[in-house]
Amino acid sequence: MNNLFKNVAIWLVIALILMTVFNQFNTRQTTQSQVDYSQFIEEVRQGQVAKVTIEGHVLRGVRGDGARFTTYAPSDPWLVSDLLKNGVVVEAKP
């Protein structure tokens, strides 16, 4: 009976440690800041934006330092052209 209690306790501790580790990684990946569209365009012109994923009017981007952000784009017919002109990698999704 004593060995059974030790085994169960060890497995519970291992499970708690694994859950804590997975939760830490999960929260880091979802951290994104909301950016105004005008600020986004200014950062693009200054060369601070490395990559943008376009999903309809939602833009998800990565800056040169690895920071992630999200913004909402109005109907801008020159958006993709401006991004490519400033060296931003553009990915489009439906």
Backbone hydrogen bonds in HBPLUS format (Angstrom, degrees):
<---DONOR---> <-ACCEPTOR-->    atom                        ^
c    i                          cat <-CA-CA->   ^        H-A-AA   ^      H-
h    n   atom  resd res      DA  || num        DHA   H-A  angle D-A-AA Bond
n    s   type  num  typ     dist DA aas  dist angle  dist       angle   num
A0005-PHE N   A0001-MET O   3.15 MM   4  6.42 158.4  2.20 147.0 151.7     1
A0006-LYS N   A0002-ASN O   3.12 MM   4  6.40 156.8  2.18 145.5 151.7     2
A0007-ASN N   A0003-ASN O   2.95 MM   4  6.17 161.9  1.98 151.3 155.8     3
A0008-VAL N   A0004-LEU O   3.00 MM   4  6.20 164.9  2.02 153.4 157.1     4
A0009-ALA N   A0005-PHE O   2.97 MM   4  6.09 161.0  2.00 147.6 153.3     5
A0010-ILE N   A0006-LYS O   2.93 MM   4  6.12 159.8  1.97 151.2 156.3     6
A0011-TRP N   A0007-ASN O   3.02 MM   4  6.24 164.6  2.05 151.2 154.9     7
A0012-LEU N   A0008-VAL O   2.96 MM   4  6.16 151.0  2.04 147.8 156.0     8
A0013-VAL N   A0009-ALA O   3.02 MM   4  6.26 156.7  2.08 148.9 154.6     9
A0014-ILE N   A0010-ILE O   2.98 MM   4  6.24 160.4  2.02 151.1 156.6    10
A0015-ALA N   A0011-TRP O   2.94 MM   4  6.08 157.3  1.99 143.5 149.8    11
A0016-LEU N   A0012-LEU O   2.96 MM   4  6.19 158.2  2.01 147.8 153.4    12
A0017-ILE N   A0013-VAL O   3.01 MM   4  6.22 158.0  2.06 149.7 155.5    13
A0018-LEU N   A0014-ILE O   2.99 MM   4  6.21 164.3  2.01 152.5 156.4    14
A0019-MET N   A0015-ALA O   2.96 MM   4  6.16 159.8  2.00 149.8 155.3    15
A0020-THR N   A0016-LEU O   3.03 MM   4  6.18 156.4  2.08 145.3 151.5    16
A0021-VAL N   A0017-ILE O   3.01 MM   4  6.27 160.7  2.05 152.2 157.0    17
A0022-PHE N   A0018-LEU O   3.00 MM   4  6.20 169.4  2.01 154.5 156.9    18
A0023-ASN N   A0019-MET O   2.99 MM   4  6.09 157.2  2.04 146.1 152.5    19
A0024-GLN N   A0020-THR O   3.08 MM   4  6.27 150.0  2.17 145.8 153.3    20
A0025-PHE N   A0021-VAL O   3.22 MM   4  6.55 159.8  2.27 152.4 156.5    21
A0026-ASN N   A0022-PHE O   3.03 MM   4  6.16 157.1  2.08 148.2 154.9    22
A0027-THR N   A0023-ASN O   3.10 MM   4  6.22 160.4  2.14 149.3 152.5    23
A0028-ARG N   A0024-GLN O   3.36 MM   4  6.48 150.4  2.45 141.9 149.0    24
A0029-GLN N   A0025-PHE O   3.35 MM   4  6.54 151.4  2.44 146.3 152.3    25
A0033-SER N   A0068-ARG O   3.32 MM  35  6.67 166.3  2.34 132.4 132.4    26
A0070-THR N   A0033-SER O   2.86 MM  37  6.23 147.5  1.97 160.6 164.9    27
A0035-VAL N   A0070-THR O   2.92 MM  35  6.07 164.2  1.95 162.6 165.3    28
A0040-PHE N   A0036-ASP O   2.94 MM   4  6.24 153.7  2.01 150.4 158.7    29
A0041-ILE N   A0037-TYR O   2.95 MM   4  6.26 160.5  1.98 154.8 158.3    30
A0042-GLU N   A0038-SER O   3.10 MM   4  6.29 154.9  2.17 140.7 147.6    31
A0043-GLU N   A0039-GLN O   2.92 MM   4  6.19 154.7  1.98 149.6 156.3    32
A0044-VAL N   A0040-PHE O   2.94 MM   4  6.23 149.3  2.04 148.5 157.4    33
A0045-ARG N   A0041-ILE O   3.01 MM   4  6.29 160.5  2.05 149.3 153.7    34
A0046-GLN N   A0042-GLU O   3.02 MM   4  6.26 140.0  2.19 141.1 152.1    35
A0048-GLN N   A0043-GLU O   2.91 MM   5  5.22 159.5  1.95 163.0 158.6    36
A0047-GLY N   A0044-VAL O   3.04 MM   3  5.15 157.9  2.09 105.6 112.3    37
A0064-GLY N   A0048-GLN O   2.85 MM  16  5.56 150.0  1.94 146.4 147.6    38
A0050-ALA N   A0062-VAL O   2.81 MM  12  5.73 153.3  1.88 146.8 155.9    39
A0089-VAL N   A0050-ALA O   2.98 MM  39  6.26 173.4  1.98 145.6 143.6    40
A0051-LYS N   A0062-VAL O   3.17 MM  11  5.22 159.9  2.22 144.1 147.4    41
A0062-VAL N   A0051-LYS O   2.85 MM  11  5.22 152.1  1.93 149.6 152.1    42
A0052-VAL N   A0089-VAL O   2.86 MM  37  6.27 155.9  1.92 169.8 175.6    43
A0091-GLU N   A0052-VAL O   2.88 MM  39  6.22 155.4  1.94 160.7 165.2    44
A0053-THR N   A0060-ARG O   2.69 MM   7  5.15 163.3  1.72 155.1 161.2    45
A0060-ARG N   A0053-THR O   2.96 MM   7  5.15 167.8  1.97 149.8 153.4    46
A0054-ILE N   A0091-GLU O   2.71 MM  37  6.18 158.7  1.76 160.3 165.8    47
A0093-LYS N   A0054-ILE O   2.78 MM  39  6.03 162.9  1.81 171.8 167.5    48
A0055-GLU N   A0058-VAL O   2.89 MM   3  5.20 173.1  1.89 165.2 166.5    49
A0058-VAL N   A0055-GLU O   3.08 MM   3  5.20 157.6  2.14 128.1 125.6    50
A0073-ALA N   A0057-HIS O   2.69 MM  16  5.03 170.7  1.70 159.1 160.4    51
A0059-LEU N   A0071-THR O   2.83 MM  12  5.24 177.8  1.83 160.9 160.2    52
A0071-THR N   A0059-LEU O   2.89 MM  12  5.24 153.4  1.97 150.1 157.3    53
A0061-GLY N   A0069-PHE O   2.88 MM   8  5.31 165.4  1.90 145.9 150.9    54
A0069-PHE N   A0061-GLY O   3.00 MM   8  5.31 152.5  2.08 141.4 143.5    55
A0063-ARG N   A0067-ALA O   2.86 MM   4  5.34 168.0  1.87 157.9 161.3    56
A0066-GLY N   A0063-ARG O   3.01 MM   3  5.29 163.2  2.03 113.3 117.2    57
A0079-LEU N   A0076-ASP O   3.22 MM   3  5.46 170.9  2.23 116.5 118.1    58
A0082-ASP N   A0078-TRP O   2.89 MM   4  6.06 161.3  1.92 157.9 162.8    59
A0083-LEU N   A0079-LEU O   2.93 MM   4  6.21 157.9  1.98 155.2 161.7    60
A0084-LEU N   A0080-VAL O   2.97 MM   4  6.16 169.3  1.98 155.2 157.3    61
A0085-LYS N   A0081-SER O   2.93 MM   4  6.06 156.1  1.99 147.6 154.7    62
A0086-ASN N   A0082-ASP O   3.18 MM   4  6.31 139.2  2.36 139.0 148.0    63
A0086-ASN N   A0083-LEU O   3.18 MM   3  5.32 131.3  2.43  97.8 110.2    64
A0088-VAL N   A0083-LEU O   2.99 MM   5  5.19 165.6  2.02 151.4 147.3    65
A0087-GLY N   A0084-LEU O   3.15 MM   3  5.16 164.1  2.18 109.0 109.7    66
